[in-house]
Amino acid sequence: MNAFKTEGGVMGESQKVAGRQWAWGVAGVAAAGAAAVLGIAMSQLLGGFFFTTAIVTAAPLLMRGGPKAFARTCLLIGSGLIAWSVIGALIGMFFFLPAAVLLLIAAFVDPQNRPGTRFSVAAPLMAAASFALIALPLFFPSAHDSEANEPPPHFSAKLDGENDRDRSQEVDGYKERLRPFGATQVEVGEYAGELKLHVGMPKHFPEEGGREALKAEISRIPGVSAVRFCTFHTCDD
């Protein structure tokens, strides 16, 4: 029989988890459920993340008949929840931190049934590795990735007039005029009290035509002045 000795005799792997350890584990799962309810109430759009996390956190409840498996599952899920709480902090995953702490306590609260030295070291290392693989590229993106994710540049020009009402026909005319020169989007709006013409463009123009040709054509539109080339960060003078 697969068993190990304790002060009270022999405990087999087939025996149930001790009551105190089970209570801590159930408390951790309950805390995860409460976190999911709170998260879904705050943002139904992110409900899937909260629901899935809570379901995964309930895994230790399936280990009532295996004390060692229960302790190791609590340690693994608790360590993973800490990493996930940090990675997903911006979408509210930090709500699961109390559940993570309770599950870690459940893993070690019973001196006679702990995960073991090797597993106790391996589980946090796995969580740390997952955090590094997922979080570091998010927090410290490379210059190439940052540039690739930026929106395309555009031209911004002043328009004569006091407001942008009843200009739909004029905007349609601007679109027909500027699209052959590479414009991808043409809008008119009021920005900082001034009427502006916004002209989007591709990040890279084809060989025929170019940015300067588009800028020159924008400048020829009646009522347009101060055409500026803008990127995500700034506009030129």
C-alpha positions in Angstrom: 0.0 0.0 0.0 1.3 3.5 -0.9 1.4 5.1 2.6 3.6 7.2 4.9 3.8 7.2 8.7 2.5 10.0 10.8 2.3 10.5 14.6 -1.1 9.0 14.7 -0.3 6.0 12.6 -0.4 5.5 8.9 -2.0 7.8 6.3 -2.6 6.4 2.9 -2.9 8.4 -0.3 -6.5 7.2 -0.6 -7.5 9.0 2.6 -9.2 12.4 2.4 -7.6 15.7 2.8 -7.4 16.9 6.5 -10.3 19.1 7.5 -8.3 22.2 8.2 -6.3 22.0 4.9 -9.6 21.3 3.0 -11.2 24.4 4.6 -8.3 26.7 3.5 -8.6 25.3 0.0 -12.3 25.8 -0.2 -11.9 29.3 1.1 -9.4 30.0 -1.7 -11.9 28.7 -4.3 -14.7 30.7 -2.8 -12.5 33.8 -2.9 -11.9 33.2 -6.6 -15.6 32.8 -7.2 -16.3 36.1 -5.4 -13.6 37.8 -7.5 -15.2 36.5 -10.7 -18.6 37.8 -9.6 -17.2 41.2 -8.8 -15.2 41.3 -12.1 -18.1 40.3 -14.2 -20.4 42.9 -12.5 -17.8 45.6 -13.2 -17.1 44.6 -16.8 -19.3 42.1 -18.7 -16.9 42.5 -21.7 -14.1 40.8 -19.7 -16.4 38.3 -18.1 -14.9 35.4 -20.0 -11.5 36.0 -18.3 -12.9 36.1 -14.8 -15.1 33.1 -15.4 -12.3 31.0 -16.9 -9.9 31.9 -14.1 -12.5 31.0 -11.4 -13.1 27.6 -13.1 -9.4 26.8 -13.2 -9.0 27.8 -9.6 -11.6 25.2 -8.6 -9.3 22.4 -9.6 -8.2 21.5 -6.0 -11.8 20.6 -5.2 -11.4 17.5 -7.4 -8.5 16.2 -5.3 -10.4 15.5 -2.0 -9.4 11.9 -2.1 -5.6 12.6 -2.8 -4.0 14.7 0.0 -0.7 15.0 -1.8 -2.3 15.9 -5.1 -4.5 18.4 -3.4 -1.5 20.2 -1.8 0.4 20.3 -5.0 -2.6 21.5 -7.0 -3.2 24.3 -4.5 0.5 25.3 -4.7 0.5 25.2 -8.5 -2.8 27.1 -8.9 -1.9 29.6 -6.2 1.5 30.4 -7.8 -0.1 30.7 -11.2 -2.8 33.0 -9.9 -0.2 35.4 -8.5 1.5 35.6 -11.9 -1.8 36.0 -13.6 -2.9 38.7 -11.2 0.1 40.8 -12.0 0.0 40.1 -15.8 -3.7 40.9 -16.0 -3.8 43.7 -13.4 -5.0 46.2 -16.0 -8.1 44.2 -16.6 -8.9 43.5 -13.0 -7.2 40.1 -12.4 -5.7 41.4 -9.2 -9.0 40.6 -7.7 -7.8 37.0 -7.5 -4.8 37.8 -5.3 -6.7 36.8 -2.0 -7.6 33.5 -3.6 -4.0 32.9 -4.5 -2.8 33.6 -0.9 -5.5 31.2 0.5 -4.5 28.4 -1.8 -0.8 28.8 -1.0 -1.7 28.6 2.7 -3.8 25.5 2.0 -0.8 23.8 0.3 1.4 24.1 3.5 -1.0 24.4 6.4 -0.9 20.6 7.2 2.6 19.6 8.2 1.9 16.0 7.4 0.8 16.7 3.9 2.9 19.3 2.0 3.8 19.4 -1.7 7.4 18.3 -1.1 10.7 20.3 -1.5 11.1 19.7 -5.2 7.6 20.6 -6.1 7.6 23.6 -3.8 10.5 25.0 -5.7 9.4 24.0 -9.2 5.8 25.5 -9.0 6.9 29.1 -8.2 9.7 28.8 -10.9 7.1 27.8 -13.4 4.9 30.7 -12.5 7.9 33.1 -12.7 8.9 31.7 -16.1 5.3 32.2 -17.4 5.3 35.7 -16.1 8.6 36.5 -17.8 7.5 35.0 -21.2 4.1 36.8 -21.2 4.6 40.0 -19.2 8.1 41.2 -20.2 7.2 41.8 -23.9 4.1 43.7 -22.8 5.9 45.9 -20.3 9.2 46.3 -22.3 8.3 46.1 -26.0 11.2 46.4 -28.4 11.6 49.5 -30.5 10.6 47.5 -33.6 7.4 46.2 -32.1 6.5 49.7 -30.8 6.9 51.3 -34.2 5.0 48.5 -35.9 2.0 49.0 -33.6 1.8 52.7 -34.1 -1.1 54.1 -36.2 -0.1 55.4 -39.7 0.8 59.1 -40.2 -1.6 61.7 -41.4 -1.9 65.3 -42.6 -3.7 67.9 -40.5 -4.7 71.2 -42.1 -6.7 74.3 -41.1 -10.0 75.0 -42.9 -11.8 78.3 -43.2 -15.1 78.3 -41.4 -16.6 78.3 -37.9 -17.9 74.8 -37.6 -18.2 71.5 -39.4 -22.0 71.4 -39.9 -23.4 70.7 -43.3 -20.0 69.9 -44.8 -20.8 66.3 -45.9 -20.8 67.2 -49.6 -17.5 69.0 -49.2 -15.9 66.0 -47.4 -17.1 63.7 -50.2 -15.4 66.1 -52.7 -12.2 66.1 -50.7 -12.2 62.3 -50.7 -12.6 62.0 -54.5 -9.9 64.6 -55.0 -7.3 63.1 -52.6 -7.7 59.4 -52.9 -5.8 59.2 -56.2 -2.9 60.8 -54.4 -2.9 58.1 -51.7 -5.3 59.4 -49.0 -6.9 56.5 -47.0 -9.2 58.6 -44.8 -10.6 62.1 -45.1 -12.4 63.7 -42.2 -13.4 67.2 -41.1 -13.8 68.2 -37.4 -13.3 70.8 -34.8 -10.1 70.5 -32.7 -9.1 73.1 -30.1 -11.6 75.6 -31.5 -10.3 75.3 -35.1 -11.8 73.6 -38.1 -9.4 70.9 -39.3 -9.1 68.6 -42.3 -7.6 65.2 -41.3 -6.2 63.2 -44.2 -4.9 59.7 -43.4 -2.3 57.9 -45.5 -0.6 54.5 -45.7 2.6 54.0 -43.7 4.5 53.4 -46.9 3.4 55.0 -50.2 3.7 53.0 -53.4 6.4 53.8 -55.9 4.0 56.0 -57.9 3.0 59.2 -56.1 4.3 60.1 -52.6 3.7 62.0 -49.5 4.8 65.4 -50.9 2.4 65.0 -53.8 -0.5 64.4 -51.4 0.5 67.4 -49.3 0.7 69.6 -52.3 -2.8 68.5 -53.4 -4.2 69.2 -50.0 -2.7 72.7 -50.1 -4.5 73.4 -53.4 -7.9 72.8 -51.8 -9.7 76.2 -51.4 -9.8 77.4 -47.8 -7.0 75.1 -46.7 -3.9 76.4 -44.9 -1.1 75.3 -42.6 -0.8 71.7 -43.8 1.2 69.7 -41.2 2.6 66.1 -41.4 1.7 64.3 -38.1 2.8 61.0 -36.6 1.5 59.3 -33.5 3.9 61.4 -31.4 4.0 64.8 -33.0 3.3 67.2 -35.9 5.9 69.1 -37.8 5.8 72.9 -38.1 
